[in-house]
């Protein structure tokens, strides 16, 4: 069968790659031919065997203002994607998170008779919850990864398939590099990881405050996790006055594996950090206009996945004007070894991990998708 996948972010590329591998296991010869994959995504989906039509780096716009400023580019990419979808007419369009773009693609595919699966639900429970009805109307099957999503969609009489969280698969496949410290020139001191995100705007908005806070912890080695989809020059310009900060590229898991604590931009990385049992401070800042709009729309009490799954504050969230070097220093000290805040956070992590269950999300999703596509054949 022919599969068309769309992921607009780095994490979606990872989960899309694992999903492709799982689909191959269940759709390999049983349908008469080898599965074919075409994708909007990144290197990992391409390495898994997908024909990469466009890289997600061209689509990663964060915040309301950024989206508005780039509407022309987004529309052009969407029209190109729609044309490519019709030219190839896959057996199914599989959408991975990335709500703004993918919900429009779902509506387009449905209109043109192409079956639609959605893997990793848009966070409609966070704001504009009525969009759940749009998903119900345009998505043939929704595969969710957060335990509270089943109950949320049930309020709209929409039965979803909860498959578990694919981060648990990625972590189960992770094998630490024993030479990581030596290869990256990381001193033999306790490490604090800086994970400022994977988008340009996240780096420029959040990293400066993180860096300023590093000056007050001389006993620790600070290591910045960079990503290769952003230019080195972006980081170098900001690190000029921080020679004590070491950089490692595309190695977040290895970095967290040796870390004592972490400063993490809100997003998937906060949950990864919790699953690796590294105490953290969650950081988030966007443009003033984007924040003002979001503040009026957000319908949940937290922004980090850790707190949302726990349904209580497990990790401290420093948002917008609260994200200052001074506040970061205070909250970081609270989770260092010997501090009560550290023990409390680790206890909260244990509850989150229990709610999430074990690995196997990618396998379950792939198996269910192939079964759904072949049941009428």
C-alpha positions in Angstrom: 0.0 0.0 0.0 1.0 3.6 -0.4 1.3 5.8 2.6 1.7 9.6 2.7 3.0 11.1 6.0 3.2 14.8 7.1 5.3 15.9 10.1 6.2 19.5 10.5 8.6 19.3 13.4 11.7 17.5 14.7 9.8 15.3 17.2 7.3 14.4 14.5 10.1 13.3 12.2 11.3 10.9 14.9 7.9 9.4 15.6 7.1 9.2 11.9 10.3 7.2 11.3 9.4 4.7 14.0 5.9 4.4 12.7 7.2 3.7 9.1 9.4 0.9 10.6 6.4 -0.6 12.4 4.1 -0.4 9.3 6.8 -2.2 7.3 6.6 -5.1 9.7 2.8 -5.5 9.3 2.4 -4.5 5.7 5.2 -6.5 4.0 3.9 -8.9 1.4 0.6 -9.4 3.1 -1.0 -6.9 0.8 0.7 -8.2 -2.3 3.5 -5.6 -2.6 6.0 -3.8 -0.4 4.7 -0.6 1.2 5.6 2.7 -0.3 6.1 5.9 1.8 6.1 9.5 0.7 6.6 12.3 3.3 6.9 15.8 4.5 9.3 15.3 7.3 13.1 15.0 8.0 16.2 12.9 7.9 14.9 10.2 10.1 11.8 9.5 8.0 13.9 9.5 4.9 16.4 7.1 6.6 13.4 4.8 7.4 12.6 4.6 3.7 10.3 7.5 2.9 10.7 9.6 -0.2 11.2 13.1 1.3 9.2 15.7 -0.5 10.0 18.7 1.8 12.0 19.1 5.0 10.2 20.2 8.1 12.7 23.0 8.7 10.9 25.0 6.0 7.6 24.6 7.9 8.6 25.2 11.6 6.9 28.5 12.5 6.2 29.0 16.2 3.6 31.4 17.8 0.7 33.3 16.3 2.8 36.2 15.1 5.3 34.1 13.3 2.5 32.2 11.6 0.9 35.4 10.5 4.2 36.8 9.2 4.7 33.7 7.1 1.2 33.0 5.9 2.3 33.4 2.3 5.0 30.7 2.6 2.6 28.4 4.5 -0.1 28.7 1.9 2.4 28.0 -0.9 3.7 24.9 0.8 0.2 23.7 1.5 -0.9 24.2 -2.1 2.2 22.2 -3.2 1.4 19.5 -0.7 -2.2 19.3 -1.8 -1.1 19.0 -5.5 1.4 16.3 -4.6 -1.1 14.4 -2.6 -3.6 14.3 -5.5 -0.9 13.4 -7.9 0.1 10.3 -5.8 -3.3 9.5 -4.3 -2.1 7.3 -1.5 -4.2 4.6 0.3 -4.0 6.8 3.4 -2.7 10.1 4.6 -1.1 9.9 8.0 -0.8 13.2 9.8 1.5 13.6 12.8 0.8 16.4 15.2 1.4 19.9 13.6 -2.2 20.9 14.0 -2.5 24.2 12.0 -1.2 22.7 8.8 -2.4 19.1 9.2 -6.0 19.8 10.1 -6.4 21.7 6.8 -4.8 18.8 5.0 -7.2 16.4 6.7 -10.1 18.4 5.4 -8.7 18.6 1.9 -7.9 14.8 1.8 -11.4 14.0 3.1 -13.0 16.2 0.4 -11.0 14.3 -2.3 -11.8 10.8 -1.0 -8.5 10.0 0.6 -8.6 8.1 3.9 -7.1 10.1 6.8 -5.3 8.8 9.9 -4.0 11.1 12.6 -1.1 9.9 14.8 -0.3 12.1 17.8 -3.4 14.2 18.2 -3.4 18.0 17.8 -3.5 19.5 21.3 -7.2 20.6 20.9 -7.6 20.0 24.6 -5.3 22.9 25.3 -7.3 25.6 23.4 -10.2 25.9 21.1 -11.5 22.5 22.3 -14.4 22.6 19.8 -11.8 21.7 17.1 -12.4 18.2 18.4 -15.5 18.2 16.3 -13.5 19.1 13.2 -11.2 16.2 13.8 -14.2 13.9 14.2 -15.6 15.1 10.9 -12.4 14.8 8.8 -10.2 12.1 10.4 -11.2 8.5 9.9 -9.1 7.2 12.8 -7.3 9.1 15.5 -4.3 7.4 17.4 -3.6 9.2 20.6 -0.5 9.1 22.8 -1.5 10.8 26.1 -3.6 8.9 28.6 -6.1 11.8 29.3 -7.0 12.2 25.6 -9.3 9.2 25.5 -11.6 10.8 28.1 -11.4 14.2 26.4 -12.5 13.0 23.0 -15.2 10.8 24.5 -17.0 14.1 25.5 -17.5 14.6 21.8 -18.7 11.0 21.2 -15.5 10.3 19.3 -13.8 6.9 20.0 -10.0 7.1 19.6 -7.2 4.5 19.8 -4.8 5.1 22.7 -1.6 3.4 21.7 0.8 4.7 24.4 3.6 7.2 24.0 6.2 6.8 21.2 8.8 8.5 23.4 8.9 5.4 25.4 9.9 3.5 22.2 12.7 6.0 21.5 14.0 5.8 25.0 13.9 2.0 25.0 16.0 2.0 21.8 18.5 4.5 23.3 22.0 3.2 24.1 24.2 5.8 25.9 27.6 6.6 24.4 30.1 5.6 27.0 32.7 8.0 25.5 30.2 11.0 25.3 32.0 13.2 27.9 35.5 12.6 26.4 34.4 13.1 22.7 32.7 16.4 23.5 35.2 17.9 26.0 32.8 17.8 28.9 34.6 18.2 32.2 34.4 15.7 35.0 31.9 17.8 37.0 28.2 17.6 37.5 26.4 18.5 34.3 23.4 20.8 33.9 21.8 20.5 30.5 20.4 23.4 28.5 17.8 22.4 26.0 16.4 25.6 24.4 14.3 24.0 21.7 14.6 23.3 18.0 13.2 26.4 16.4 14.9 29.7 15.7 12.5 31.8 17.7 12.8 29.5 20.7 16.5 29.9 20.8 16.5 33.7 20.5 13.7 34.1 23.0 14.7 31.6 25.7 18.4 30.8 25.5 19.7 34.2 26.6 18.0 33.9 30.1 19.3 30.4 30.4 22.9 31.5 29.7 22.8 34.4 32.1 21.7 32.0 34.9 24.8 29.7 34.3 27.1 32.3 35.9 25.9 31.5 39.4 26.7 27.8 39.4 30.6 27.6 39.2 30.6 24.0 40.5 28.7 22.7 37.5 29.5 22.1 33.8 26.8 23.6 31.6 26.2 21.8 28.3 24.0 23.3 25.5 22.1 20.8 23.3 22.0 22.3 19.8 20.2 20.9 16.7 21.6 20.6 13.2 18.5 22.0 11.5 19.5 25.4 12.8 22.8 27.2 11.8 25.8 27.1 14.1 26.1 30.8 13.7 22.8 31.3 15.7 24.4 29.7 18.7 27.9 31.1 18.3 26.7 34.7 18.4 24.9 34.1 21.7 27.7 32.1 23.3 30.4 34.8 22.8 30.4 35.8 26.5 29.9 32.2 27.8 33.1 30.3 27.1 32.3 27.9 30.0 29.3 26.5 28.1 30.0 23.4 26.0 27.9 22.6 22.9 26.8 19.1 21.7 24.7 18.7 18.6 21.7 16.3 18.1 22.5 14.4 21.3 19.8 15.3 23.7 19.5 11.8 25.2 23.2 11.3 25.7 23.3 14.8 27.3 20.4 14.1 29.6 21.9 10.7 30.5 24.9 12.4 32.2 23.0 15.4 33.5 22.2 16.2 37.1 19.5 18.7 36.2 18.2 20.5 33.1 16.7 23.8 31.9 14.2 22.8 29.2 12.0 24.7 26.7 8.4 23.6 26.9 7.5 20.9 24.4 8.3 17.2 23.9 11.7 17.6 25.6 10.1 18.2 29.0 8.5 14.8 28.9 11.7 13.1 27.6 13.6 14.7 30.5 11.0 13.4 33.0 11.1 9.9 31.5 14.9 10.0 32.0 14.4 11.0 35.6 16.3 14.3 35.3 14.9 17.1 37.5 14.1 20.2 35.3 12.9 23.7 35.1 10.5 24.3 32.2 11.1 27.5 30.3 8.9 29.3 27.7 8.8 32.7 26.1 7.4 34.0 22.9 6.5 37.4 21.4 4.3 39.7 23.5 1.5 39.5 20.9 1.6 35.7 20.6 1.6 35.4 24.4 -1.4 37.7 24.9 -3.4 35.8 22.3 -2.5 32.4 23.8 -3.2 33.5 27.3 -6.8 34.2 26.3 -7.2 30.9 24.5 -5.4 28.3 26.6 -7.9 26.1 28.4 -5.6 24.0 30.6 -3.7 25.0 33.8 -0.2 24.0 32.6 1.9 24.1 29.5 4.3 21.2 30.1 3.3 17.7 29.3 4.7 16.5 32.6 2.3 18.6 34.6 -0.7 17.9 32.2 -0.3 14.1 32.6 0.2 14.4 36.3 -2.7 16.8 36.6 -0.7 18.8 39.1 2.5 20.9 39.3 5.4 18.4 39.2 7.9 20.7 37.4 8.2 24.5 37.7 7.1 26.4 34.6 8.7 29.8 34.1 6.6 31.5 31.4 7.0 34.8 29.6 7.9 37.6 32.1 8.7 35.0 34.8 11.5 33.7 32.6 14.4 35.7 34.0 17.9 34.7 35.0 17.0 35.4 38.6 14.0 33.1 38.6 15.8 30.4 36.8 18.6 30.5 39.4 16.1 30.2 42.3 14.2 27.3 40.7 17.4 25.5 39.5 18.8 25.5 43.0 15.6 23.9 44.3 16.2 20.8 42.3 19.9 20.2 42.8 21.2 17.2 44.8 20.3 17.5 48.5 17.3 19.8 48.0 13.7 18.9 48.9 12.4 20.1 45.5 14.5 17.4 43.8 13.0 14.5 45.7 9.5 15.9 45.2 10.0 16.2 41.5 11.4 12.7 41.1 8.4 11.3 43.1 6.1 13.2 40.6 8.0 11.7 37.7 7.3 8.2 39.0 3.5 8.9 39.0 3.7 10.2 35.4 5.6 7.1 34.2 3.1 4.8 35.8 0.2 6.6 34.0 2.0 6.3 30.6 2.7 2.6 30.8 5.4 0.9 28.8 7.0 1.1 25.3 5.4 -0.3 22.1 3.3 2.7 20.9 4.8 2.7 17.4 4.3 -1.0 17.0 0.7 -0.8 18.2 -0.1 2.2 15.9 1.5 0.5 12.9 -0.3 -2.8 13.5 -3.7 -1.0 14.0 -3.2 1.1 10.9 -2.5 -1.8 8.6 -5.3 -3.8 10.1 -7.7 -0.9 9.5 -6.6 -0.5 5.9 -6.8 -4.2 5.1 -9.9 -5.3 6.9 -12.2 -4.7 3.9 -9.8 -6.1 1.3 
